[in-house]
Amino acid sequence: MPKEIPWHKLTPEERIVVQYFLAHKSIGDLILLRDLELKGIKKPIRVLESLLNKGILEKGEGCYSLRKEYRI
């Protein structure tokens, strides 16, 4: 059973990013930045860093992923 995402603690931009990761569990850095900018995220790196600090995302070599405990 996956852990519940703390939606109430997320900013509107963070919610967009988490919803993106629910559809794409892991994605390469360059494609991710392009996709987030296309979704209207003005400072995607700042949003990604915030989600890393909150423990929702993890960073691998050249990619970001939704942490395993949040995956369906």
Backbone as a chain_set.jsonl record, in Angstrom:
{"seq": "MPKEIPWHKLTPEERIVVQYFLAHKSIGDLILLRDLELKGIKKPIRVLESLLNKGILEKGEGCYSLRKEYRI", "coords": {"N": [[0.848, -1.183, 0.0], [0.728, 2.135, -1.003], [2.24, 5.08, 0.41], [0.48, 7.949, 1.563], [0.412, 10.92, -0.309], [1.35, 14.095, 0.879], [-0.677, 16.238, 0.114], [-1.788, 18.632, 1.078], [0.348, 20.047, 2.028], [1.686, 20.997, -0.119], [2.673, 23.355, -2.64], [0.826, 25.025, -5.3], [2.338, 24.697, -7.711], [4.039, 22.592, -6.975], [2.18, 20.574, -6.691], [1.388, 20.178, -9.351], [3.765, 19.132, -10.377], [4.055, 16.763, -8.848], [1.773, 15.377, -9.68], [2.516, 14.989, -12.315], [4.632, 13.203, -11.91], [3.226, 11.036, -10.916], [2.175, 9.982, -13.192], [4.479, 9.547, -14.681], [6.844, 7.756, -13.5], [9.649, 7.901, -13.305], [11.997, 10.087, -14.751], [14.174, 11.536, -17.177], [16.537, 14.214, -16.614], [16.727, 16.414, -18.554], [14.473, 16.158, -20.264], [12.482, 16.278, -18.356], [12.762, 18.928, -17.308], [12.108, 20.426, -19.598], [9.445, 19.52, -20.054], [8.178, 20.392, -17.685], [8.429, 23.165, -17.88], [6.827, 23.546, -20.11], [4.421, 22.992, -18.922], [4.003, 25.248, -17.51], [5.528, 25.781, -15.263], [7.5, 28.019, -13.725], [10.058, 28.133, -12.452], [11.452, 25.42, -12.543], [13.595, 23.924, -11.389], [13.826, 24.901, -8.795], [11.355, 24.073, -7.725], [11.612, 21.294, -7.961], [13.793, 20.868, -6.229], [12.596, 21.594, -3.809], [10.681, 19.55, -3.542], [12.393, 17.389, -3.351], [13.602, 17.966, -0.896], [11.373, 17.697, 0.747], [11.07, 15.021, 0.669], [9.588, 13.668, -1.253], [10.348, 13.316, -3.87], [13.169, 11.687, -5.451], [16.578, 11.888, -6.465], [18.403, 10.531, -9.056], [21.135, 9.349, -11.077], [21.176, 11.548, -13.511], [18.409, 11.628, -13.594], [15.106, 12.075, -12.188], [12.914, 10.741, -9.715], [9.774, 9.578, -8.449], [9.531, 8.901, -5.062], [9.783, 5.565, -3.838], [7.933, 4.781, -1.83], [5.672, 6.273, -2.41], [4.707, 5.405, -4.772], [2.266, 3.871, -6.843]], "CA": [[0.0, 0.0, 0.0], [1.568, 3.331, -1.053], [2.092, 6.148, 1.403], [-0.331, 9.071, 1.073], [1.148, 12.149, -0.611], [0.826, 15.192, 1.71], [-1.122, 17.267, -0.829], [-2.069, 19.888, 1.783], [1.616, 20.736, 2.305], [2.321, 21.331, -1.394], [2.259, 24.554, -3.37], [0.169, 24.657, -6.561], [3.323, 24.187, -8.674], [4.488, 21.277, -6.508], [1.102, 19.628, -7.002], [1.494, 19.878, -10.783], [4.933, 18.269, -10.558], [3.76, 15.444, -8.272], [0.831, 14.726, -10.597], [3.339, 14.563, -13.454], [5.376, 12.002, -11.511], [2.3, 9.914, -10.764], [2.046, 9.418, -14.536], [5.826, 9.211, -15.151], [7.515, 7.442, -12.23], [11.039, 8.342, -13.373], [12.197, 10.809, -16.014], [15.477, 12.168, -17.334], [16.628, 15.639, -16.261], [16.465, 17.372, -19.629], [13.077, 16.037, -20.687], [11.672, 16.751, -17.233], [12.786, 20.396, -17.275], [11.328, 20.902, -20.749], [8.025, 19.236, -19.82], [7.648, 21.247, -16.615], [8.301, 24.513, -18.426], [5.638, 23.523, -20.965], [3.268, 22.966, -18.017], [3.896, 26.561, -16.889], [6.351, 25.903, -14.06], [8.472, 29.074, -14.05], [11.385, 27.782, -11.934], [11.317, 23.988, -12.254], [14.65, 23.396, -10.515], [13.457, 25.273, -7.423], [10.242, 23.205, -7.318], [12.169, 19.947, -7.797], [14.59, 20.869, -4.991], [11.666, 21.609, -2.689], [10.102, 18.21, -3.423], [13.471, 16.534, -2.847], [13.726, 18.271, 0.535], [10.187, 17.181, 1.424], [11.125, 13.564, 0.628], [8.611, 13.119, -2.185], [11.13, 12.887, -5.029], [14.571, 11.341, -5.249], [17.385, 12.175, -7.654], [19.391, 9.535, -9.425], [22.105, 9.877, -12.042], [20.538, 12.038, -14.726], [16.955, 11.512, -13.574], [14.348, 12.256, -10.954], [11.894, 9.715, -9.548], [8.889, 9.614, -7.302], [10.044, 7.934, -4.081], [9.095, 4.277, -3.906], [6.796, 4.664, -0.919], [4.52, 6.986, -2.956], [4.302, 4.804, -6.043], [1.102, 2.995, -6.817]], "C": [[0.891, 1.244, 0.0], [1.227, 4.33, 0.044], [1.312, 7.3, 0.766], [0.552, 10.304, 0.845], [0.534, 13.287, 0.206], [0.41, 16.397, 0.856], [-1.306, 18.624, -0.148], [-0.804, 20.69, 2.101], [2.315, 21.218, 1.033], [1.785, 22.63, -1.972], [1.544, 24.112, -4.648], [1.149, 24.103, -7.608], [3.833, 22.802, -8.27], [3.438, 20.217, -6.806], [1.143, 19.221, -8.466], [2.631, 18.892, -11.02], [4.664, 16.868, -10.013], [2.773, 14.694, -9.161], [1.559, 14.227, -11.839], [4.067, 13.264, -13.114], [4.468, 10.812, -11.238], [2.07, 9.222, -12.114], [3.379, 8.916, -15.08], [6.697, 8.975, -13.923], [8.959, 7.936, -12.175], [11.257, 8.979, -14.737], [13.555, 11.486, -16.018], [15.415, 13.67, -17.103], [16.17, 16.576, -17.372], [15.02, 17.335, -20.093], [12.159, 16.576, -19.6], [11.616, 18.272, -17.204], [11.97, 20.989, -18.415], [9.833, 20.714, -20.505], [7.428, 20.154, -18.753], [7.497, 22.693, -17.08], [7.08, 24.609, -19.333], [4.356, 23.501, -20.142], [3.127, 24.284, -17.25], [4.669, 26.735, -15.594], [7.494, 26.864, -14.38], [9.899, 28.737, -13.619], [11.376, 26.304, -11.545], [12.379, 23.429, -11.313], [14.332, 23.71, -9.058], [12.345, 24.363, -6.896], [10.748, 21.786, -7.082], [12.984, 19.855, -6.509], [13.694, 20.853, -3.758], [11.055, 20.224, -2.464], [11.136, 17.181, -2.98], [13.61, 16.718, -1.34], [12.551, 17.736, 1.349], [10.127, 15.653, 1.399], [10.121, 12.915, -0.307], [9.3, 12.612, -3.45], [12.508, 12.446, -4.576], [15.301, 11.575, -6.561], [18.395, 11.072, -7.844], [20.414, 10.174, -10.352], [21.374, 10.244, -13.322], [19.03, 11.916, -14.741], [16.392, 11.844, -12.196], [13.282, 11.176, -10.916], [11.003, 10.049, -8.366], [9.402, 8.559, -6.331], [9.164, 6.697, -4.057], [7.867, 4.194, -3.017], [5.536, 5.385, -1.4], [4.006, 6.371, -4.242], [3.125, 3.855, -5.854], [1.459, 1.647, -7.411]], "O": [[1.721, 1.405, 0.895], [0.098, 4.408, 0.528], [1.468, 7.586, -0.421], [1.342, 10.677, 1.712], [-0.688, 13.432, 0.224], [1.064, 17.44, 0.876], [-1.006, 19.657, -0.746], [-0.883, 21.879, 2.409], [3.408, 21.78, 1.098], [0.61, 22.963, -1.819], [1.644, 22.949, -5.038], [0.824, 23.147, -8.312], [4.036, 21.94, -9.125], [3.779, 19.081, -7.138], [0.954, 18.048, -8.79], [2.48, 17.93, -11.774], [5.014, 15.882, -10.661], [2.927, 13.491, -9.372], [1.246, 13.154, -12.355], [4.115, 12.34, -13.925], [4.922, 9.671, -11.325], [1.802, 8.021, -12.164], [3.409, 7.962, -15.857], [7.235, 9.931, -13.364], [9.436, 8.343, -11.116], [10.768, 8.482, -15.752], [14.028, 11.955, -14.982], [14.397, 14.315, -17.354], [15.317, 17.436, -17.15], [14.408, 18.384, -20.292], [11.171, 17.251, -19.892], [10.533, 18.848, -17.088], [11.224, 21.948, -18.216], [9.045, 21.635, -20.72], [6.305, 20.636, -18.901], [6.536, 23.367, -16.709], [6.378, 25.62, -19.334], [3.312, 23.947, -20.616], [2.224, 24.42, -16.425], [4.487, 27.732, -14.896], [8.354, 26.559, -15.207], [10.848, 29.027, -14.348], [11.302, 25.97, -10.362], [12.082, 22.54, -10.514], [14.547, 22.872, -8.182], [12.392, 23.931, -5.745], [10.356, 21.143, -6.108], [12.877, 18.871, -5.778], [13.998, 20.177, -2.775], [10.927, 19.778, -1.324], [10.794, 16.208, -2.307], [13.722, 15.743, -0.597], [12.716, 17.364, 2.51], [9.252, 15.051, 2.022], [9.831, 11.727, -0.167], [8.889, 11.608, -4.031], [12.96, 12.777, -3.48], [14.712, 11.473, -7.637], [19.142, 10.719, -6.931], [20.54, 11.398, -10.402], [20.999, 9.378, -14.113], [18.415, 12.083, -15.794], [17.107, 11.884, -11.195], [12.797, 10.74, -11.96], [11.42, 10.711, -7.416], [9.681, 7.432, -6.74], [7.949, 6.78, -4.235], [6.862, 3.599, -3.406], [4.45, 5.148, -0.87], [2.964, 6.785, -4.75], [3.013, 3.148, -4.853], [0.61, 0.758, -7.481]]}, "num_chains": 1, "name": "protein.A"}
